[in-house]
Amino acid sequence: MITHISLTSVYVKDIDAAKAFYTEILGFAEGTDISLREGYRWCTVKHPSQPELELHLTLPGPPLSPEVAETLRRAQDEGGLFGVGLAVDDCRKTHDDLRAKGVEFLQEPEERPYGVEAVIRDNSGNWLVLVEPREFTLADFE
C-alpha cells in the first residue's frame, strides 16, 4: 500500500546553484548529495517541516532521450517549467522577504477563492507557486 509521496524531481540548469537557491533563499535543508555511475549526481533538498518529501534537483539528460532533454532545456530557458507548489503562512510577508533576497516574482500576492497566491521563478526558470491557503467551497469559484 502506498503511504505517502516521498520524492519529486525538479529540473534545474545547475545543481550547485539550485541547491544554494533552495537552501539559502527558500530555507530548505540539504538532503542527499552523491555522485553515482557515469558522473550522475543525486542531489535532494527537503523542507525542515516536511523532511519525508524530498525535491530531487536534476539536470535534463539521461535516461531521457536527447530530444526530450533538449526540449526541457528550451523550456527552462523560456521560463516555462512548473516546479512545485509551496504552502506559506503569510503570503504577503513571504513575498516581502523573498523580494528582499532578489527572488523574481511572476505574480504578486493576489486574493484567490482558496487563499492568497503568488508565483516566483527559481534560478533555473521553474515556476513555484506560493499559497497561503484558506477554507473554500466550490461556490467560492462562481
Secondary structure, 3 states (H helix, E strand, C coil): CCCCCCEEEEECCCHHHHHHHHHHHCCCEEEEEEECHHHCEEEEEECCCCCCCEEEEECCCCCCCHHHHHHHHHHHHCCCEEEEEEECCCHHHHHHHHHHCCCEEEEEEEEECCEEEEEEECCCCEEEEEEEECCCCHHHHC
